[in-house]
Amino acid sequence: MTRRNEAVLSSDGPMTSFSYGPHTIRFRTSRHLSRYLDVITWDKGYIVCTAQYDNSDEPEEEYIDLIPILQNLYFDADAFVEPIQKVSIRYD
C-alpha cells in the first residue's frame, strides 16, 4: 500500500513504470536492466537510484528525468510532480 504522496518505480524487461495516483507512466529503458534496487534521491521529477543490470555484477547509479517524459505526454509536469514527497521501488 502506498501513501498519498508516494510514487512507485518499477520495471518489467526493457520498460520502466512510474506510478502515482491514477497514472502509470511507462517508458523504455535498457534491455539489460534487471531491476531497480533503491531510490537515493527524489527531486521534483529527477530520480537518482541504483539499478542492477544483467551485464554487470555490481549495482550502478541510474538517473531518470521524468519532466521531459511527462511533457511529451502533455502532462503539466510541474503540477504532477509537486505533491510527490517520496518514491519507492516495488515489484509485486
Phi, psi and omega in degrees: 000132180261152175282166184300323183255028182242133176254164182234133177248135176205178179214158176214103185063226182274016181245135174256143175240134174236116184244135174208128182059225181277001187255137169234117180259125179245138178211156184286144173227189180298141177291347180269355180293123176270312179187157171277145183252317186202143173267123179271314183217139168240122181225079174045056176109349180247125183244130168249125182216172172254146182220151176253131178247147183288349180255018180213141178279334184258142173299151180236150176283135184235145181236129180233122176254104183283337186304307179296328177295313179296319179296321178295336178265011177065030171275152165280093190302315181297317179293324181293315185276341185307312183283350183284120180257337184212147173237127178247159175255132180216134173236110181267000000 
